[in-house]
Amino acid sequence: MSAVQQKLVTFVEEGMTVIDRQGKKIGKVSLAFPGTNTTLSGDQAAIGTGVDEARLSEEARLSLPLAMLPEVRQRLLQSGFIRIDTGLLTRDRYALPDQIETVTSDSVYLGVDKDETLKF
């Protein structure tokens, strides 16, 4: 992931429209978390350790479902993510910084299709 992609998350705001590579609206941003900017070793990433969740904001910790695999949870907390509210009857989706193509004043454009984002 490039430093530019990592920084794009810092420009994302709650309520922005999220659009996939095909130009289809996925939903609205409900949380943007820039990540901890820590580098995990291969072993830490593989076993889901390395980011001290107790030191993170309560909002960041609670934004990730407990059913999420520890390895996935750690990757999101380390690299950052945007949580996408896709509606009342559907599960939220999560996009990583390297999936963000560009950010405008009111929209986030992803470089991937909706199905390539995480769903929990």
C-alpha positions as CSV (number, residue, x, y, z in Angstrom):
1,M,0.0,0.0,0.0
2,S,1.4,3.4,-0.9
3,A,1.7,6.3,1.5
4,V,-0.8,8.2,-0.7
5,Q,-3.4,5.5,-0.3
6,Q,-2.9,5.4,3.4
7,K,-3.4,9.1,3.7
8,L,-6.6,9.1,1.6
9,V,-8.4,7.6,4.5
10,T,-7.7,10.8,6.5
11,F,-9.8,12.8,4.0
12,V,-12.8,10.5,4.2
13,E,-15.7,11.8,6.3
14,E,-18.8,10.2,7.7
15,G,-21.7,10.5,5.3
16,M,-19.7,10.5,2.1
17,T,-21.1,8.4,-0.7
18,V,-19.0,5.3,-1.7
19,I,-18.9,4.3,-5.3
20,D,-17.3,1.1,-6.7
21,R,-15.2,0.6,-9.8
22,Q,-18.3,0.1,-11.9
23,G,-19.7,3.4,-10.9
24,K,-22.4,1.8,-8.6
25,K,-23.2,3.3,-5.3
26,I,-22.3,0.9,-2.4
27,G,-23.5,3.1,0.5
28,K,-22.4,5.8,2.8
29,V,-19.3,6.0,5.0
30,S,-20.2,5.4,8.6
31,L,-16.6,5.4,10.0
32,A,-13.1,6.2,8.6
33,F,-10.2,4.8,10.7
34,P,-6.7,5.7,9.5
35,G,-5.0,2.8,11.1
36,T,-2.3,2.5,13.8
37,N,0.6,2.8,11.3
38,T,2.4,0.0,12.9
39,T,4.2,-2.6,10.9
40,L,3.4,-6.2,11.8
41,S,5.8,-9.1,11.3
42,G,4.6,-12.0,9.3
43,D,4.0,-14.0,12.4
44,Q,2.0,-11.3,14.1
45,A,-0.2,-10.8,11.1
46,A,-0.7,-14.6,10.7
47,I,-1.8,-15.2,14.3
48,G,-3.7,-11.9,14.7
49,T,-1.6,-10.2,17.2
50,G,0.4,-7.0,17.2
51,V,-2.1,-4.2,17.6
52,D,-3.0,-3.4,21.2
53,E,-6.7,-2.9,20.9
54,A,-7.0,-1.5,24.4
55,R,-5.1,1.6,23.3
56,L,-7.4,2.3,20.4
57,S,-10.4,4.5,20.5
58,E,-13.6,2.8,21.7
59,E,-15.3,3.7,18.4
60,A,-12.5,2.0,16.3
61,R,-12.7,-1.2,18.5
62,L,-16.5,-1.4,18.5
63,S,-16.7,-0.7,14.8
64,L,-15.4,-4.2,13.9
65,P,-17.7,-7.2,14.5
66,L,-16.5,-9.7,17.0
67,A,-17.3,-12.5,14.5
68,M,-14.5,-11.1,12.3
69,L,-11.4,-13.4,12.2
70,P,-8.6,-12.1,14.4
71,E,-6.2,-11.9,11.4
72,V,-8.7,-9.7,9.5
73,R,-9.4,-7.6,12.5
74,Q,-5.7,-6.9,13.1
75,R,-5.1,-6.1,9.4
76,L,-7.9,-3.5,9.4
77,L,-6.8,-1.9,12.6
78,Q,-3.2,-1.8,11.5
79,S,-3.8,-0.5,7.9
80,G,-7.0,1.4,8.4
81,F,-10.4,1.1,6.8
82,I,-13.6,2.7,6.0
83,R,-16.9,1.2,7.2
84,I,-19.6,1.4,4.6
85,D,-23.3,1.4,5.7
86,T,-25.1,-0.3,2.9
87,G,-28.6,-0.1,4.3
88,L,-30.9,-1.4,6.9
89,L,-31.3,-5.0,5.7
90,T,-27.7,-5.6,4.6
91,R,-24.4,-6.0,6.4
92,D,-21.8,-3.3,6.5
93,R,-18.8,-3.5,4.2
94,Y,-15.2,-2.5,4.9
95,A,-12.7,-1.1,2.4
96,L,-9.0,-1.0,2.9
97,P,-6.9,2.1,2.1
98,D,-5.4,0.4,-0.9
99,Q,-8.9,-0.1,-2.3
100,I,-9.5,3.6,-2.4
101,E,-8.9,5.2,-5.8
102,T,-9.8,8.8,-5.0
103,V,-11.7,11.0,-2.6
104,T,-13.7,14.1,-3.6
105,S,-15.6,16.6,-1.4
106,D,-18.6,14.3,-1.1
107,S,-17.6,10.9,-2.5
108,V,-15.2,8.0,-2.1
109,Y,-14.3,6.2,-5.3
110,L,-13.0,2.6,-4.9
111,G,-10.8,0.9,-7.4
112,V,-12.6,-2.4,-6.8
113,D,-16.0,-3.8,-7.2
114,K,-18.5,-4.0,-4.3
115,D,-17.9,-7.8,-4.0
116,E,-14.2,-7.2,-3.4
117,T,-14.8,-5.3,-0.2
118,L,-15.2,-7.2,3.1
119,K,-18.7,-7.9,4.3
120,F,-19.6,-8.5,8.0
